[in-house]
């Protein structure tokens, strides 16, 4: 499976609007990666996506999964 993650440190406003209000598919909880807080999601086709990059398999408490970091469209 795949975990998609958006940086809470860099995109709090977008996460609040898109992930919690508009989409609602964000997973409650968080991931700490590269000294930053990230919000995880399992939604493959994000309608608010600007770009994404796979960093390969990452170890989680439940096992290894592909981790894809996302950048959401910036709110105007």
Order of alpha helices (4+ residues) and beta strands (2+ residues): beta-beta-beta-beta-beta
